[in-house]
Amino acid sequence: MSHIYRLVVPAIFNPNSFEYFLDQLPSPDDLPQSLILLDLGLVSAISPYGIGSLLILYRYTLNLGARLEIDFYDNDSMYRRFQRWGMFEYMPCGYNRKDASSAEEENLSTDIFLKLQLIKSEDDIYKAIEFLRENLQLPQEEFTDLIVVISEITQNILEHSDTEGFLNIGREYHRIRRRNFLHICVADSGLGMGQSLKEKLRHYQDDYLDGFAIYKALYEGISRYDDPGRGNGVIKTRGIVKKYHGKMVIRSGCAKLWGDVPTWQIERFLRKNLRYLPGTQVHITFPISVSPVEPSCALIKKS
């Protein structure tokens, strides 16, 4: 083992704080045969985006020859939440943990609605939709729009990433806004949008490729396939999120873009030259009109 690197996970781990966390990661040349320690001792809240991105980081460092472990210290609440998300099933790394606390689990801001679901086929998407159909009581139009959003962003994994991916959903009641929200995350460690659209965007420099790829897909519907109708799904998703005054953020490669901003503000909200992370990670905050019913089991059983 050549080096040990400790990465401190922020207390509130979401799309806004993720970049500060990832900046701690050493360069790819320093990762082979190193040990990455994820310090979760101070984490009080973790979003579905944080869960999905940690999973992609685990796969990325593993592929580069590093070993990753988790330090929970005495943060037993976060350890139990990792169990409930299903993280240890897909992130079978070592972990360090002090004796379990007898205290009740904290009432964290975002609760688990759908634990990590592996997306590797159309059947996996269908199972996720059936779970939502059984455990959400929404007006028909609202439910249909939600299903379109989830279908489109998960379908992109199968068609564009050249690998499998993950879906997970959290739920939140915002006391100030007095609204219920679903926090939807889709993440994969595949090609990424820049590489997927590289042939279509061959006139752009590599330093700007990821950012322009996200922009072109999100606002102009560009796709690596030339079939009629290709690319409309991403634009439709952005339109639905905007219709419900939700939020959407896409991170791919070395760039990130918020999808709910006017085109004249794109340059302000498009972040380029970030630390590299493979694949594409999408986070959507979707307001819903009623509180989701308590599911009997917040997971999809494997067939």
N, C-alpha and C positions, 0 to 999 in steps of 0.2 A: 504494500500500500504506500503510494508516494506522498500524498497529501490528504489532509482532513480539512474540509471546508464546512463551516456552520452558517446556514442560511436562516435568519430569523424571520418567521412569518408574522406579518402585522396583526395587531389586535383585532382590527376589522378587516377581513380579507375578502376583497371584492374586485371588480374590474378597475376601480380607481387606484387601489393600493397595490395591485399586482405588479406594476412596472417597477416600483420601488423595491419590491421583493426580488424580482428577477435580476435586477442590477447587481445583486450580490453574487450571482453565479459566476464562477471562473470561466475563462475562455475555453473553447472546445479542446485546444491543444493541452490544457492542464487537467482535463477530466479523466483520461484513461488511467485506470488503476487507483483512482482517488476515492475517498469516502465523502459523501455528501450527507450532512446531518441537518435535517429539517427541525428547527426549534419551534414547537407549537406551544411552548409553556405559557405564553401570554395571550394566546388567541381566545377571544370571547365570542366572536361571530364569524362564520365562514359561509359565503354564498355558494350557490351551485356553480358559478364561474370559478370560484376558488378551488372547489372540489375537482372539476373537470380539468383545470389547468395544472393542478398538482399531479394528476394522473398522466397527463401528456409529458410533463417535466420528468416524471419517473421513467417513462419509456425512452425519452430522449437521452437522458444520462446513462441509462442501461445500455443503449445501443452504442454509446461512445466508450464503453468499458468502465464506467464508474459504478460504485455501489451506493445505494441510498438507504438511510435509516431515519427513523422519526424519533425525536425526543419529546414525549408528552410531559415529562416531569410529573407534577401533581395535578395536571389539568385533566382530571378524570372525566369531566363533562365533555371535553372535546374528543377524548378517546372513545367514549360511548357513541358520540355522533358519527365518528368515522365508522364504527361498527354498523350503525343504522343506515348510513349512506351506502354500505357495501364496499367500502374502499379496500379493505384487506383482501377481498376476493380478487381484485384486479391489480392491486399494488402490494404483492406479497413480500414486502421488505421487512427487515428487522425493526424493532422499536424498543424504546426504553421508557419505562413507566414506573412511578413510585406506587406505593400501596394505594389501592382504590379508596377514594373518599366515600364516607357514608352519607354525604349530603345529597339532597335531591338534585336532579339535573336542572340547570338554569333555564329560565324561560328566554331563550335567545330569539333575536328579532326574526330570523328566517327559519321556519321549521321545514322538515322533510315531507314532501308529498309523494314524489316518485323517486325511489333510490336509483342508483346507477343502473342503467339499462344498456347492455352491449347492442350496438347497431351494426349488423353484418349482413342483413338480408331484409327483403320486403316484409317477411313475417315478423321481424322484430319491431318494425314501425307499426304494423297492424296491432300487435299486442299492446304497445304503448297507447294507441288510440282507444282500444277497447277498455283499457284501465281507466282512462280519462272519462270515457262514456259512462262507466259504472260509478265513478266517484266524484263527478262534477254535476251539479244541477244548475245549468245556465240556460238563459233564453236561447232558442234554436239558432238565431243568426249569430249570436256571440259565440256559441259553441262551435258552429261551423267555421267561423273565422279563425278561432283558436286552432282547430284541427288542420286547417289549411297552412297556418304558420308552422306548426310542428312537422307536418308532412313534408313541406318544402325544404326546411333546413336539415331534416334528417335524410331526405332523399339525396341531397347534395353530397353526403358522405359516400353513398353507394356509387354515385355517378362520377364524382370528380376527385375524390381523395386517393383512390387506389389502395385503400386500406379500410379497416373497420373503425368505428368511432363509438361515442358514448352520448347518451341523453340522460339528464337528471333535472328534476323540477323541485323547487322549494316554494313554500307558500308564506305569505306575510300579511298581517293586518297592520296597516299604518295608522297609528293613533291620531296623528296630527291631521292627515288627509282624510281619515275615516273611510279608507278604501281597502279592499282586499286585492292582493297582487299575487300572480304566479311569476316566479323567477325561473326562466327556462334556459338551460345551457346545453349546447351541442358542441362536442370537441372531438377532434381527430388529430393524429400525428402523421398525416399523409403528405401529399404533394404541396399543399398550400395553394392559395389563389394565384400567386405570382408565377409559380412554375406551371400551374394548370393553364394559364392564359399567356404563357411566354411567347408562343408562336404568334398569337394575335397582337401582342404588345411588343414585338421585337424592336421597334424603333425607340423604346424607352430604355434608359440606362438601368443597369441592375440595381443601383442604389435606390431607385424610385419605383422599381417594378412592383413590389408588394403593395405599396400605397395606391398606385394607379390601378392595379388589378382590382382591389377592393372597391375603389370608386367607380370604375367602369362597370363592374358587375352590379353594384348596388343602385346606381343612378342611371345607367344606360342599358343594362341587361345584356352585357356582352357575355358570351359563352365560348368555350373551346370547341363546342359542337355547332355545326352550321344548320342543323335541322330546324324547320319552322317552329316557332314558339319557344325555342331554347332561350334561357335567360330571363323569361318573364316571371318565373317563380320567385326570384329574389326581389324583383321590383314589387310584385304582388305582396310579398311578406312585409316589405317596408311600408307599403300603403296601408296594410291592415294595422300594423303597429301604430302608425301615425293616426289612423282613424280612432283608435281607442286611447290616444294620448299616452302611449307607452314609450319605452326606450329600447334602443337596439344598438349594440356595439359589436363590431367584428374585428378580431385580431388574426392576422395571418403573416407568418414569416417574421418580418421586422417592422410591421406597420399595424396601426389600429385606426379605425374610423367609427365615429358615432353616426348611426344611420337616421337620426331623427332631427337633422339640422338642415336649414335651407342651403341650396347649392352655392349661394354667394358666401357662405361661411365655411365651406369645405376646407379651405387651407388652414383655417384656425383650428378645426377639430380633427384634421388628419395628422396623425403622429407618425413620423417616419424615422428610420435609423434606430429603432428600438433593439433590444437584445433579441437575438434570434430564438424562436421556438417553432418547431416544425408544425405543419398542418394548419388548420383553421379552427378558431374557437369563437363561438357566437353566444352572446348573452342577450336575452330579451326579457324586459320587465313588462308584463301584460296585466293591466287592470281588469278585474272581473267584478261583476255586479253583485254576486253573492259569495258567501264564504263556502269553500269546498267542504263537502261532508268528510267526516273522519273515515278514511279507508280502513277496511278490516285488516289489510296488510299492504303497506306502501312499497310493494315490489311487484314485479311480474315474474311469475313462476316459469322456470325453464321447462320446455317441452321435452 
